[in-house]
Amino acid sequence: YAHYVVMGIFANEDNAKHAAEQVASKIKDAACTIIPFKNKHMVTVFGSDSRADCNTFAASYRDIYPDLWIYDKK
């Protein structure tokens, strides 16, 4: 995908896995993945080639996760 909705970046892979499990339990349509990012682990909850779709997804879950943000893959 060209764009991802990110819930967090973790130095420890186990912490990233735990965060992904927590998100999956709270957001049923989340497609959690862990992507390597600058020697860390980025937890994404949604991916799309459409930035608008990512914005829509993030906006619909900001009540649960207010710090969701969009990562644009280069």
Residue, then its C-alpha position, 0 to 999 in steps of 0.5 A: y500500500a502507499h498509505y497506512v494508518v499508524m497507531g504507534i512505533f515501538a523499539n521493542e518488537d514484543n511491545a509492537k506485537h502486544a499493541a497490535e493484539q490490543v488494537a485487534s481486540k478493540i477494532k474488529d475491522a483492523a488489519c494490523t501489521i508490523i512494519p520495520f521502520k528506522n530500526k523500530h517497529m511500526v504498528t499499522v491498523f489499516g493500509s490503502d493506496s487511497r490516502a482518503d480511505c486512510n483518513t476516513f478509517a482513522a477518523s472513525y476510530r479516533d474516539i478509541y485511539p486519538d493519536l492515529w496518524i497517516y504514514d505515506k510510504k515513499 
